[in-house]
Amino acid sequence: MLNIGCHLSASKGFTHMVEESLSINANTFQFFTRNPRGGKAKEIDEEDVKKAINLMQENNFVKILAHAPYTLNLCSADEGIRKFAKETFSDDLKRMEYVPNNMYNFHPGSHVGQGIDVGIKIIIDVLNEVLTEEQTTTVLLETMAGKGSEVGSKFEELKQIIDGVNLKEKMGVCLDTCHISDAGYDVVNDFDGVLKEFDKIIDLKYLKAIHINDSMNPMGSHKDRHQKIGQGEIGIDAFEKIINHPITRKLPFFLETPHEDIMGYKGEIDLLRSLYKD
């Protein structure tokens, strides 16, 4: 079975997200832990969370994915921004324990002129401060497109971060198809080669999830503009290979494609399920 879901709004609670997922034939979902532009997170309704967990178990959901706000920049040159990011990150990991054994994804950040090695060191230092042996959440570094001074557009950079983290068993990677294509990895003609390179540099044991997005721009553009499945530069044939590849086919896939409403995601989920070879 293809494990797939999309990004949903958490404004109406966990149970509502599970119900929305079921309505579009999904068996997982992604959500922002708080406003994607930052700010205080809403109070957790424990009864709602318990009901949602039961509903997910009854319907054979796989792991869900929380996404840190876009404003979270662990390696900012601004000390105040770094402090806010670290506090947000730490708070999010505590909140994730209400839905244990799931995943938390974040953009590594932008070094904003400090240099890639300085940025990576700052990220490592923060992760070593906030990760705990007790947490059940796996923290995922997202592959990035490489626009501006982004950290994480090269597998070597993600490897460098993981190598510096003390609790490596709490770490993983979320591979974004749009981002890695925009970063210069040939997911269209050589996805097998991309995975071999990932394994050689990072190790496939760290590959935990995939953001499945087409791209508005050609490979190597470093633009990061998502497109609907099959309507961009990656194309439907490549996605059929990605969801059926023996290494990735059992991973959870999360759509972050541009849609006005949830039914657009249903169309993409139905399309991808029709291409999946059980």
PyRosetta script that sets phi, psi and omega in degrees:
from pyrosetta import init, pose_from_sequence

init()
pose = pose_from_sequence("MLNIGCHLSASKGFTHMVEESLSINANTFQFFTRNPRGGKAKEIDEEDVKKAINLMQENNFVKILAHAPYTLNLCSADEGIRKFAKETFSDDLKRMEYVPNNMYNFHPGSHVGQGIDVGIKIIIDVLNEVLTEEQTTTVLLETMAGKGSEVGSKFEELKQIIDGVNLKEKMGVCLDTCHISDAGYDVVNDFDGVLKEFDKIIDLKYLKAIHINDSMNPMGSHKDRHQKIGQGEIGIDAFEKIINHPITRKLPFFLETPHEDIMGYKGEIDLLRSLYKD")
pose.set_psi(1, 134.7)
pose.set_omega(1, 176.1)
pose.set_phi(2, -72.3)
pose.set_psi(2, 124.3)
pose.set_omega(2, 178.0)
pose.set_phi(3, -92.8)
pose.set_psi(3, 106.7)
pose.set_omega(3, -172.4)
pose.set_phi(4, -146.7)
pose.set_psi(4, 146.8)
pose.set_omega(4, 175.7)
pose.set_phi(5, -155.8)
pose.set_psi(5, -170.3)
pose.set_omega(5, -179.4)
pose.set_phi(6, -138.0)
pose.set_psi(6, 178.5)
pose.set_omega(6, 177.8)
pose.set_phi(7, -82.4)
pose.set_psi(7, 126.2)
pose.set_omega(7, -178.2)
pose.set_phi(8, -121.8)
pose.set_psi(8, 156.2)
pose.set_omega(8, 175.8)
pose.set_phi(9, -79.8)
pose.set_psi(9, 133.2)
pose.set_omega(9, -180.0)
pose.set_phi(10, -90.9)
pose.set_psi(10, 7.8)
pose.set_omega(10, -172.5)
pose.set_phi(11, -62.7)
pose.set_psi(11, -28.6)
pose.set_omega(11, -178.6)
pose.set_phi(12, -101.8)
pose.set_psi(12, 10.0)
pose.set_omega(12, 174.1)
pose.set_phi(13, 99.1)
pose.set_psi(13, 169.4)
pose.set_omega(13, -176.4)
pose.set_phi(14, -66.3)
pose.set_psi(14, -45.1)
pose.set_omega(14, -177.0)
pose.set_phi(15, -59.8)
pose.set_psi(15, -40.3)
pose.set_omega(15, 179.3)
pose.set_phi(16, -62.5)
pose.set_psi(16, -38.5)
pose.set_omega(16, 178.9)
pose.set_phi(17, -66.2)
pose.set_psi(17, -38.7)
pose.set_omega(17, 177.3)
pose.set_phi(18, -64.5)
pose.set_psi(18, -44.5)
pose.set_omega(18, 179.5)
pose.set_phi(19, -63.5)
pose.set_psi(19, -40.8)
pose.set_omega(19, 176.4)
pose.set_phi(20, -61.7)
pose.set_psi(20, -42.0)
pose.set_omega(20, 179.8)
pose.set_phi(21, -60.5)
pose.set_psi(21, -45.3)
pose.set_omega(21, 179.7)
pose.set_phi(22, -62.2)
pose.set_psi(22, -34.3)
pose.set_omega(22, -177.9)
pose.set_phi(23, -69.5)
pose.set_psi(23, -18.3)
pose.set_omega(23, -179.2)
pose.set_phi(24, -114.6)
pose.set_psi(24, 17.4)
pose.set_omega(24, 175.1)
pose.set_phi(25, 68.2)
pose.set_psi(25, 32.9)
pose.set_omega(25, 177.9)
pose.set_phi(26, -103.2)
pose.set_psi(26, 154.8)
pose.set_omega(26, 176.6)
pose.set_phi(27, -127.5)
pose.set_psi(27, 26.0)
pose.set_omega(27, 171.1)
pose.set_phi(28, -166.8)
pose.set_psi(28, 176.2)
pose.set_omega(28, 176.0)
pose.set_phi(29, -163.2)
pose.set_psi(29, 163.5)
pose.set_omega(29, 174.9)
pose.set_phi(30, -118.6)
pose.set_psi(30, 150.5)
pose.set_omega(30, 179.8)
pose.set_phi(31, -152.4)
pose.set_psi(31, 153.8)
pose.set_omega(31, 172.9)
pose.set_phi(32, -79.9)
pose.set_psi(32, 138.7)
pose.set_omega(32, 179.3)
pose.set_phi(33, -69.8)
pose.set_psi(33, -21.5)
pose.set_omega(33, 179.5)
pose.set_phi(34, -161.3)
pose.set_psi(34, -175.7)
pose.set_omega(34, 178.0)
pose.set_phi(35, -49.5)
pose.set_psi(35, 130.1)
pose.set_omega(35, -176.7)
pose.set_phi(36, -60.1)
pose.set_psi(36, -18.0)
pose.set_omega(36, 176.9)
pose.set_phi(37, -95.5)
pose.set_psi(37, 8.4)
pose.set_omega(37, 176.4)
pose.set_phi(38, 104.5)
pose.set_psi(38, -174.7)
pose.set_omega(38, 178.3)
pose.set_phi(39, 106.8)
pose.set_psi(39, -179.3)
pose.set_omega(39, -176.4)
pose.set_phi(40, -74.7)
pose.set_psi(40, 140.0)
pose.set_omega(40, 177.9)
pose.set_phi(41, -81.2)
pose.set_psi(41, 149.8)
pose.set_omega(41, 178.8)
pose.set_phi(42, -73.8)
pose.set_psi(42, 158.1)
pose.set_omega(42, 179.3)
pose.set_phi(43, -63.5)
pose.set_psi(43, 144.1)
pose.set_omega(43, 179.9)
pose.set_phi(44, -86.2)
pose.set_psi(44, 129.5)
pose.set_omega(44, 175.9)
pose.set_phi(45, -91.0)
pose.set_psi(45, 101.7)
pose.set_omega(45, -173.2)
pose.set_phi(46, -62.5)
pose.set_psi(46, -35.6)
pose.set_omega(46, 179.0)
pose.set_phi(47, -66.9)
pose.set_psi(47, -40.2)
pose.set_omega(47, 177.3)
pose.set_phi(48, -62.4)
pose.set_psi(48, -42.9)
pose.set_omega(48, -179.8)
pose.set_phi(49, -63.4)
pose.set_psi(49, -43.8)
pose.set_omega(49, 179.2)
pose.set_phi(50, -61.8)
pose.set_psi(50, -42.7)
pose.set_omega(50, 178.7)
pose.set_phi(51, -62.9)
pose.set_psi(51, -41.3)
pose.set_omega(51, -179.7)
pose.set_phi(52, -65.2)
pose.set_psi(52, -42.8)
pose.set_omega(52, 179.5)
pose.set_phi(53, -61.4)
pose.set_psi(53, -43.1)
pose.set_omega(53, 178.1)
pose.set_phi(54, -62.3)
pose.set_psi(54, -41.7)
pose.set_omega(54, -179.7)
pose.set_phi(55, -66.2)
pose.set_psi(55, -38.5)
pose.set_omega(55, 177.8)
pose.set_phi(56, -65.7)
pose.set_psi(56, -41.5)
pose.set_omega(56, 179.1)
pose.set_phi(57, -64.5)
pose.set_psi(57, -41.1)
pose.set_omega(57, 179.8)
pose.set_phi(58, -64.2)
pose.set_psi(58, -27.0)
pose.set_omega(58, -175.7)
pose.set_phi(59, -110.9)
pose.set_psi(59, 18.9)
pose.set_omega(59, 173.1)
pose.set_phi(60, 55.9)
pose.set_psi(60, 44.0)
pose.set_omega(60, 175.0)
pose.set_phi(61, -69.5)
pose.set_psi(61, 146.8)
pose.set_omega(61, 171.1)
pose.set_phi(62, -93.0)
pose.set_psi(62, -173.3)
pose.set_omega(62, -176.7)
pose.set_phi(63, -58.3)
pose.set_psi(63, 140.4)
pose.set_omega(63, 175.4)
pose.set_phi(64, -96.5)
pose.set_psi(64, 165.3)
pose.set_omega(64, -174.7)
pose.set_phi(65, -127.4)
pose.set_psi(65, 118.5)
pose.set_omega(65, 172.3)
pose.set_phi(66, -88.1)
pose.set_psi(66, 146.3)
pose.set_omega(66, -179.3)
pose.set_phi(67, -120.6)
pose.set_psi(67, 128.0)
pose.set_omega(67, 176.3)
pose.set_phi(68, -66.3)
pose.set_psi(68, 153.9)
pose.set_omega(68, 178.0)
pose.set_phi(69, -61.6)
pose.set_psi(69, 150.3)
pose.set_omega(69, -178.7)
pose.set_phi(70, -61.8)
pose.set_psi(70, -28.8)
pose.set_omega(70, -176.7)
pose.set_phi(71, -74.8)
pose.set_psi(71, -9.7)
pose.set_omega(71, -179.1)
pose.set_phi(72, -71.4)
pose.set_psi(72, 112.2)
pose.set_omega(72, 179.7)
pose.set_phi(73, -128.4)
pose.set_psi(73, 95.9)
pose.set_omega(73, -175.7)
pose.set_phi(74, -64.1)
pose.set_psi(74, -25.4)
pose.set_omega(74, -175.2)
pose.set_phi(75, -113.6)
pose.set_psi(75, 28.5)
pose.set_omega(75, 176.9)
pose.set_phi(76, -60.4)
pose.set_psi(76, 152.0)
pose.set_omega(76, 175.3)
pose.set_phi(77, -75.5)
pose.set_psi(77, -16.0)
pose.set_omega(77, -179.7)
pose.set_phi(78, -89.4)
pose.set_psi(78, 120.1)
pose.set_omega(78, -176.5)
pose.set_phi(79, -61.2)
pose.set_psi(79, -37.1)
pose.set_omega(79, 179.9)
pose.set_phi(80, -64.9)
pose.set_psi(80, -40.6)
pose.set_omega(80, 178.4)
pose.set_phi(81, -66.4)
pose.set_psi(81, -40.7)
pose.set_omega(81, 178.0)
pose.set_phi(82, -63.4)
pose.set_psi(82, -41.0)
pose.set_omega(82, -179.6)
pose.set_phi(83, -63.9)
pose.set_psi(83, -45.3)
pose.set_omega(83, 178.0)
pose.set_phi(84, -60.5)
pose.set_psi(84, -42.9)
pose.set_omega(84, -178.7)
pose.set_phi(85, -62.7)
pose.set_psi(85, -44.6)
pose.set_omega(85, -178.9)
pose.set_phi(86, -65.0)
pose.set_psi(86, -42.2)
pose.set_omega(86, 179.3)
pose.set_phi(87, -65.3)
pose.set_psi(87, -41.2)
pose.set_omega(87, 178.0)
pose.set_phi(88, -63.7)
pose.set_psi(88, -46.0)
pose.set_omega(88, -179.5)
pose.set_phi(89, -59.0)
pose.set_psi(89, -48.6)
pose.set_omega(89, -179.0)
pose.set_phi(90, -62.8)
pose.set_psi(90, -42.7)
pose.set_omega(90, 179.0)
pose.set_phi(91, -64.3)
pose.set_psi(91, -41.7)
pose.set_omega(91, 179.3)
pose.set_phi(92, -61.4)
pose.set_psi(92, -41.3)
pose.set_omega(92, 180.0)
pose.set_phi(93, -65.1)
pose.set_psi(93, -35.5)
pose.set_omega(93, 175.7)
pose.set_phi(94, -66.0)
pose.set_psi(94, -42.7)
pose.set_omega(94, -179.3)
pose.set_phi(95, -66.9)
pose.set_psi(95, -32.2)
pose.set_omega(95, -179.9)
pose.set_phi(96, -64.0)
pose.set_psi(96, -20.6)
pose.set_omega(96, -179.6)
pose.set_phi(97, -70.6)
pose.set_psi(97, -10.5)
pose.set_omega(97, 171.6)
pose.set_phi(98, -71.4)
pose.set_psi(98, -23.7)
pose.set_omega(98, 174.4)
pose.set_phi(99, -124.4)
pose.set_psi(99, 73.8)
pose.set_omega(99, -170.4)
pose.set_phi(100, -63.9)
pose.set_psi(100, 159.1)
pose.set_omega(100, 173.8)
pose.set_phi(101, 66.5)
pose.set_psi(101, 32.0)
pose.set_omega(101, 176.0)
pose.set_phi(102, -116.0)
pose.set_psi(102, -158.0)
pose.set_omega(102, -171.6)
pose.set_phi(103, -130.7)
pose.set_psi(103, 149.2)
pose.set_omega(103, 180.0)
pose.set_phi(104, -129.2)
pose.set_psi(104, 118.7)
pose.set_omega(104, -174.7)
pose.set_phi(105, -106.9)
pose.set_psi(105, 141.2)
pose.set_omega(105, 175.5)
pose.set_phi(106, -146.2)
pose.set_psi(106, 152.4)
pose.set_omega(106, 173.2)
pose.set_phi(107, -77.1)
pose.set_psi(107, 126.8)
pose.set_omega(107, -176.3)
pose.set_phi(108, -52.7)
pose.set_psi(108, -34.4)
pose.set_omega(108, 176.6)
pose.set_phi(109, 123.7)
pose.set_psi(109, -178.7)
pose.set_omega(109, 178.7)
pose.set_phi(110, -123.8)
pose.set_psi(110, 130.1)
pose.set_omega(110, -176.2)
pose.set_phi(111, -79.1)
pose.set_psi(111, -8.4)
pose.set_omega(111, 176.7)
pose.set_phi(112, 39.6)
pose.set_psi(112, 56.0)
pose.set_omega(112, 172.7)
pose.set_phi(113, 90.7)
pose.set_psi(113, -7.5)
pose.set_omega(113, -179.2)
pose.set_phi(114, -76.2)
pose.set_psi(114, -19.8)
pose.set_omega(114, -176.5)
pose.set_phi(115, 104.2)
pose.set_psi(115, 146.3)
pose.set_omega(115, -174.3)
pose.set_phi(116, -61.7)
pose.set_psi(116, -40.5)
pose.set_omega(116, -178.1)
pose.set_phi(117, -68.2)
pose.set_psi(117, -37.3)
pose.set_omega(117, 176.7)
pose.set_phi(118, -65.7)
pose.set_psi(118, -45.3)
pose.set_omega(118, 178.9)
pose.set_phi(119, -58.6)
pose.set_psi(119, -45.7)
pose.set_omega(119, -179.4)
pose.set_phi(120, -62.9)
pose.set_psi(120, -41.4)
pose.set_omega(120, 179.4)
pose.set_phi(121, -61.7)
pose.set_psi(121, -41.2)
pose.set_omega(121, 179.5)
pose.set_phi(122, -64.3)
pose.set_psi(122, -43.1)
pose.set_omega(122, 178.2)
pose.set_phi(123, -59.6)
pose.set_psi(123, -45.9)
pose.set_omega(123, 179.1)
pose.set_phi(124, -59.5)
pose.set_psi(124, -45.7)
pose.set_omega(124, -178.5)
pose.set_phi(125, -59.8)
pose.set_psi(125, -42.7)
pose.set_omega(125, 179.8)
pose.set_phi(126, -66.4)
pose.set_psi(126, -44.8)
pose.set_omega(126, 179.9)
pose.set_phi(127, -60.6)
pose.set_psi(127, -38.5)
pose.set_omega(127, 179.0)
pose.set_phi(128, -70.0)
pose.set_psi(128, -19.4)
pose.set_omega(128, 175.8)
pose.set_phi(129, -84.3)
pose.set_psi(129, -38.3)
pose.set_omega(129, -170.4)
pose.set_phi(130, -95.8)
pose.set_psi(130, -25.6)
pose.set_omega(130, 179.7)
pose.set_phi(131, -73.5)
pose.set_psi(131, 142.0)
pose.set_omega(131, -179.8)
pose.set_phi(132, -129.5)
pose.set_psi(132, 153.8)
pose.set_omega(132, 177.9)
pose.set_phi(133, -64.8)
pose.set_psi(133, -27.7)
pose.set_omega(133, -175.2)
pose.set_phi(134, -78.2)
pose.set_psi(134, -22.2)
pose.set_omega(134, -174.3)
pose.set_phi(135, -65.4)
pose.set_psi(135, 145.3)
pose.set_omega(135, 176.9)
pose.set_phi(136, -101.1)
pose.set_psi(136, -6.7)
pose.set_omega(136, -176.7)
pose.set_phi(137, -83.3)
pose.set_psi(137, 135.9)
pose.set_omega(137, 173.1)
pose.set_phi(138, -92.3)
pose.set_psi(138, 126.7)
pose.set_omega(138, -177.8)
pose.set_phi(139, -93.8)
pose.set_psi(139, 124.0)
pose.set_omega(139, -175.6)
pose.set_phi(140, -107.7)
pose.set_psi(140, 129.5)
pose.set_omega(140, 169.1)
pose.set_phi(141, -82.4)
pose.set_psi(141, 129.3)
pose.set_omega(141, 179.3)
pose.set_phi(142, -91.4)
pose.set_psi(142, 136.0)
pose.set_omega(142, 173.3)
pose.set_phi(143, -68.0)
pose.set_psi(143, 136.2)
pose.set_omega(143, -173.6)
pose.set_phi(144, -113.4)
pose.set_psi(144, 165.4)
pose.set_omega(144, -176.2)
pose.set_phi(145, -82.7)
pose.set_psi(145, -20.6)
pose.set_omega(145, 178.4)
pose.set_phi(146, 91.4)
pose.set_psi(146, 23.0)
pose.set_omega(146, 177.5)
pose.set_phi(147, -79.5)
pose.set_psi(147, 144.6)
pose.set_omega(147, 179.8)
pose.set_phi(148, 59.5)
pose.set_psi(148, -129.8)
pose.set_omega(148, -178.7)
pose.set_phi(149, -109.0)
pose.set_psi(149, 31.9)
pose.set_omega(149, 179.7)
pose.set_phi(150, -60.3)
pose.set_psi(150, 140.1)
pose.set_omega(150, 171.6)
pose.set_phi(151, -96.0)
pose.set_psi(151, 138.2)
pose.set_omega(151, 173.3)
pose.set_phi(152, 107.7)
pose.set_psi(152, 13.1)
pose.set_omega(152, 177.4)
pose.set_phi(153, -86.1)
pose.set_psi(153, -11.4)
pose.set_omega(153, 177.2)
pose.set_phi(154, -117.0)
pose.set_psi(154, 139.4)
pose.set_omega(154, 179.2)
pose.set_phi(155, -57.7)
pose.set_psi(155, -33.4)
pose.set_omega(155, -179.5)
pose.set_phi(156, -61.7)
pose.set_psi(156, -34.1)
pose.set_omega(156, -179.6)
pose.set_phi(157, -70.3)
pose.set_psi(157, -40.3)
pose.set_omega(157, 177.2)
pose.set_phi(158, -66.1)
pose.set_psi(158, -39.6)
pose.set_omega(158, 177.1)
pose.set_phi(159, -60.1)
pose.set_psi(159, -42.4)
pose.set_omega(159, -179.6)
pose.set_phi(160, -62.2)
pose.set_psi(160, -39.8)
pose.set_omega(160, 178.2)
pose.set_phi(161, -65.5)
pose.set_psi(161, -50.8)
pose.set_omega(161, -178.4)
pose.set_phi(162, -59.4)
pose.set_psi(162, -41.0)
pose.set_omega(162, 179.6)
pose.set_phi(163, -59.2)
pose.set_psi(163, -31.1)
pose.set_omega(163, -177.5)
pose.set_phi(164, -86.7)
pose.set_psi(164, -10.1)
pose.set_omega(164, -177.7)
pose.set_phi(165, -83.8)
pose.set_psi(165, 132.9)
pose.set_omega(165, -179.6)
pose.set_phi(166, -69.4)
pose.set_psi(166, -45.5)
pose.set_omega(166, -177.5)
pose.set_phi(167, -94.7)
pose.set_psi(167, 67.7)
pose.set_omega(167, -176.2)
pose.set_phi(168, -60.4)
pose.set_psi(168, -27.4)
pose.set_omega(168, -179.0)
pose.set_phi(169, -68.2)
pose.set_psi(169, -12.7)
pose.set_omega(169, 177.3)
pose.set_phi(170, -93.2)
pose.set_psi(170, 1.7)
pose.set_omega(170, -173.1)
pose.set_phi(171, -109.0)
pose.set_psi(171, 155.9)
pose.set_omega(171, 174.2)
pose.set_phi(172, -160.1)
pose.set_psi(172, -175.4)
pose.set_omega(172, 179.9)
pose.set_phi(173, -130.9)
pose.set_psi(173, 138.2)
pose.set_omega(173, 169.8)
pose.set_phi(174, -106.6)
pose.set_psi(174, 117.0)
pose.set_omega(174, -178.2)
pose.set_phi(175, -90.1)
pose.set_psi(175, 120.1)
pose.set_omega(175, 178.8)
pose.set_phi(176, -99.7)
pose.set_psi(176, 119.2)
pose.set_omega(176, -174.5)
pose.set_phi(177, -64.4)
pose.set_psi(177, -39.0)
pose.set_omega(177, 176.4)
pose.set_phi(178, -64.6)
pose.set_psi(178, -47.1)
pose.set_omega(178, -176.3)
pose.set_phi(179, -62.3)
pose.set_psi(179, -47.2)
pose.set_omega(179, -176.0)
pose.set_phi(180, -70.7)
pose.set_psi(180, -31.2)
pose.set_omega(180, 174.4)
pose.set_phi(181, -65.0)
pose.set_psi(181, -46.7)
pose.set_omega(181, 178.2)
pose.set_phi(182, -63.9)
pose.set_psi(182, -26.3)
pose.set_omega(182, 179.1)
pose.set_phi(183, -79.9)
pose.set_psi(183, -12.0)
pose.set_omega(183, 176.3)
pose.set_phi(184, 113.1)
pose.set_psi(184, 5.9)
pose.set_omega(184, 177.0)
pose.set_phi(185, -89.1)
pose.set_psi(185, 131.8)
pose.set_omega(185, -172.3)
pose.set_phi(186, -85.4)
pose.set_psi(186, 80.6)
pose.set_omega(186, -179.7)
pose.set_phi(187, -75.4)
pose.set_psi(187, -18.0)
pose.set_omega(187, -178.3)
pose.set_phi(188, -77.7)
pose.set_psi(188, -51.0)
pose.set_omega(188, -173.5)
pose.set_phi(189, -99.6)
pose.set_psi(189, -15.9)
pose.set_omega(189, -174.0)
pose.set_phi(190, -150.0)
pose.set_psi(190, 55.0)
pose.set_omega(190, 179.1)
pose.set_phi(191, -63.0)
pose.set_psi(191, -34.7)
pose.set_omega(191, 177.2)
pose.set_phi(192, -60.7)
pose.set_psi(192, -41.7)
pose.set_omega(192, 178.2)
pose.set_phi(193, -66.4)
pose.set_psi(193, -36.3)
pose.set_omega(193, 177.0)
pose.set_phi(194, -62.0)
pose.set_psi(194, -44.6)
pose.set_omega(194, 179.3)
pose.set_phi(195, -66.7)
pose.set_psi(195, -36.7)
pose.set_omega(195, 177.4)
pose.set_phi(196, -64.2)
pose.set_psi(196, -39.8)
pose.set_omega(196, 178.0)
pose.set_phi(197, -66.8)
pose.set_psi(197, -41.0)
pose.set_omega(197, 176.5)
pose.set_phi(198, -57.6)
pose.set_psi(198, -46.9)
pose.set_omega(198, -178.4)
pose.set_phi(199, -63.7)
pose.set_psi(199, -42.5)
pose.set_omega(199, -178.9)
pose.set_phi(200, -64.4)
pose.set_psi(200, -40.5)
pose.set_omega(200, -174.4)
pose.set_phi(201, -89.8)
pose.set_psi(201, -47.4)
pose.set_omega(201, -173.5)
pose.set_phi(202, -102.9)
pose.set_psi(202, -44.5)
pose.set_omega(202, -174.3)
pose.set_phi(203, 104.4)
pose.set_psi(203, 122.5)
pose.set_omega(203, -176.2)
pose.set_phi(204, -62.0)
pose.set_psi(204, -17.3)
pose.set_omega(204, 178.4)
pose.set_phi(205, -63.5)
pose.set_psi(205, -19.0)
pose.set_omega(205, 179.5)
pose.set_phi(206, -89.2)
pose.set_psi(206, -8.9)
pose.set_omega(206, -179.6)
pose.set_phi(207, -79.6)
pose.set_psi(207, 109.9)
pose.set_omega(207, -171.5)
pose.set_phi(208, -113.7)
pose.set_psi(208, -22.4)
pose.set_omega(208, -175.2)
pose.set_phi(209, -160.3)
pose.set_psi(209, 162.0)
pose.set_omega(209, 178.8)
pose.set_phi(210, -133.0)
pose.set_psi(210, 128.0)
pose.set_omega(210, 166.6)
pose.set_phi(211, -84.8)
pose.set_psi(211, 114.1)
pose.set_omega(211, -174.5)
pose.set_phi(212, -101.2)
pose.set_psi(212, 101.4)
pose.set_omega(212, -174.7)
pose.set_phi(213, -138.6)
pose.set_psi(213, 137.9)
pose.set_omega(213, 170.6)
pose.set_phi(214, -79.1)
pose.set_psi(214, 169.7)
pose.set_omega(214, -176.8)
pose.set_phi(215, -124.0)
pose.set_psi(215, 138.6)
pose.set_omega(215, 176.5)
pose.set_phi(216, -75.0)
pose.set_psi(216, -14.0)
pose.set_omega(216, -173.2)
pose.set_phi(217, -122.4)
pose.set_psi(217, 156.1)
pose.set_omega(217, -178.5)
pose.set_phi(218, -70.4)
pose.set_psi(218, 163.8)
pose.set_omega(218, 179.8)
pose.set_phi(219, -54.2)
pose.set_psi(219, 136.0)
pose.set_omega(219, 177.0)
pose.set_phi(220, 83.2)
pose.set_psi(220, 9.6)
pose.set_omega(220, -175.5)
pose.set_phi(221, -78.5)
pose.set_psi(221, -21.2)
pose.set_omega(221, -178.1)
pose.set_phi(222, 56.1)
pose.set_psi(222, 39.9)
pose.set_omega(222, -174.8)
pose.set_phi(223, -102.8)
pose.set_psi(223, -38.9)
pose.set_omega(223, -178.1)
pose.set_phi(224, 62.4)
pose.set_psi(224, 62.9)
pose.set_omega(224, 173.5)
pose.set_phi(225, -127.2)
pose.set_psi(225, 110.5)
pose.set_omega(225, -175.3)
pose.set_phi(226, -73.9)
pose.set_psi(226, 149.8)
pose.set_omega(226, 176.3)
pose.set_phi(227, -134.4)
pose.set_psi(227, 159.6)
pose.set_omega(227, 178.2)
pose.set_phi(228, -62.3)
pose.set_psi(228, 151.9)
pose.set_omega(228, -178.0)
pose.set_phi(229, -58.4)
pose.set_psi(229, 125.5)
pose.set_omega(229, 177.8)
pose.set_phi(230, 84.2)
pose.set_psi(230, -2.1)
pose.set_omega(230, -177.4)
pose.set_phi(231, -111.7)
pose.set_psi(231, 9.4)
pose.set_omega(231, -178.3)
pose.set_phi(232, -123.1)
pose.set_psi(232, -159.3)
pose.set_omega(232, -174.8)
pose.set_phi(233, -77.0)
pose.set_psi(233, -17.4)
pose.set_omega(233, -180.0)
pose.set_phi(234, -81.5)
pose.set_psi(234, -51.5)
pose.set_omega(234, 172.2)
pose.set_phi(235, 89.0)
pose.set_psi(235, 157.4)
pose.set_omega(235, -171.5)
pose.set_phi(236, -66.6)
pose.set_psi(236, -34.6)
pose.set_omega(236, -179.6)
pose.set_phi(237, -61.8)
pose.set_psi(237, -40.4)
pose.set_omega(237, 179.1)
pose.set_phi(238, -65.7)
pose.set_psi(238, -39.4)
pose.set_omega(238, -180.0)
pose.set_phi(239, -68.1)
pose.set_psi(239, -33.6)
pose.set_omega(239, 175.8)
pose.set_phi(240, -61.9)
pose.set_psi(240, -39.8)
pose.set_omega(240, 178.0)
pose.set_phi(241, -68.4)
pose.set_psi(241, -40.4)
pose.set_omega(241, -177.3)
pose.set_phi(242, -63.9)
pose.set_psi(242, -45.9)
pose.set_omega(242, -176.7)
pose.set_phi(243, -74.6)
pose.set_psi(243, -18.0)
pose.set_omega(243, -179.6)
pose.set_phi(244, -105.3)
pose.set_psi(244, -2.2)
pose.set_omega(244, -178.6)
pose.set_phi(245, -63.5)
pose.set_psi(245, 135.7)
pose.set_omega(245, -176.8)
pose.set_phi(246, -57.9)
pose.set_psi(246, -24.8)
pose.set_omega(246, 179.9)
pose.set_phi(247, -82.9)
pose.set_psi(247, -33.7)
pose.set_omega(247, -172.9)
pose.set_phi(248, -106.8)
pose.set_psi(248, -13.2)
pose.set_omega(248, -168.6)
pose.set_phi(249, -61.8)
pose.set_psi(249, -24.7)
pose.set_omega(249, -179.3)
pose.set_phi(250, -97.7)
pose.set_psi(250, -2.2)
pose.set_omega(250, 178.5)
pose.set_phi(251, -74.8)
pose.set_psi(251, 158.3)
pose.set_omega(251, 172.5)
pose.set_phi(252, -78.1)
pose.set_psi(252, 134.4)
pose.set_omega(252, 178.3)
pose.set_phi(253, -109.0)
pose.set_psi(253, 137.4)
pose.set_omega(253, -178.0)
pose.set_phi(254, -127.1)
pose.set_psi(254, 120.6)
pose.set_omega(254, 178.0)
pose.set_phi(255, -79.8)
pose.set_psi(255, 133.4)
pose.set_omega(255, 173.0)
pose.set_phi(256, -129.0)
pose.set_psi(256, 38.7)
pose.set_omega(256, -175.5)
pose.set_phi(257, -85.8)
pose.set_psi(257, 156.3)
pose.set_omega(257, -175.1)
pose.set_phi(258, -76.7)
pose.set_psi(258, 115.9)
pose.set_omega(258, 178.2)
pose.set_phi(259, -141.0)
pose.set_psi(259, 148.6)
pose.set_omega(259, 178.3)
pose.set_phi(260, -78.3)
pose.set_psi(260, -30.1)
pose.set_omega(260, -180.0)
pose.set_phi(261, -148.4)
pose.set_psi(261, 173.0)
pose.set_omega(261, -172.1)
pose.set_phi(262, -65.9)
pose.set_psi(262, -25.9)
pose.set_omega(262, -178.0)
pose.set_phi(263, -68.0)
pose.set_psi(263, -22.5)
pose.set_omega(263, 173.7)
pose.set_phi(264, -63.8)
pose.set_psi(264, -39.3)
pose.set_omega(264, 176.7)
pose.set_phi(265, -65.9)
pose.set_psi(265, -36.5)
pose.set_omega(265, 179.0)
pose.set_phi(266, -59.8)
pose.set_psi(266, -40.9)
pose.set_omega(266, 178.6)
pose.set_phi(267, -61.5)
pose.set_psi(267, -40.9)
pose.set_omega(267, 179.0)
pose.set_phi(268, -70.0)
pose.set_psi(268, -40.1)
pose.set_omega(268, 178.6)
pose.set_phi(269, -63.2)
pose.set_psi(269, -44.2)
pose.set_omega(269, 178.0)
pose.set_phi(270, -61.5)
pose.set_psi(270, -40.8)
pose.set_omega(270, 179.2)
pose.set_phi(271, -61.7)
pose.set_psi(271, -49.6)
pose.set_omega(271, -177.6)
pose.set_phi(272, -67.2)
pose.set_psi(272, -37.0)
pose.set_omega(272, 176.7)
pose.set_phi(273, -63.5)
pose.set_psi(273, -34.4)
pose.set_omega(273, 179.7)
pose.set_phi(274, -69.0)
pose.set_psi(274, -22.3)
pose.set_omega(274, -179.5)
pose.set_phi(275, -93.6)
pose.set_psi(275, -9.0)
pose.set_omega(275, -175.6)
pose.set_phi(276, -81.9)
pose.set_psi(276, 133.8)
pose.set_omega(276, -178.7)
pose.set_phi(277, -100.5)
pose.set_psi(277, 103.3)
pose.set_omega(277, -179.2)
pose.set_phi(278, -69.0)
pose.dump_pdb("model.pdb")
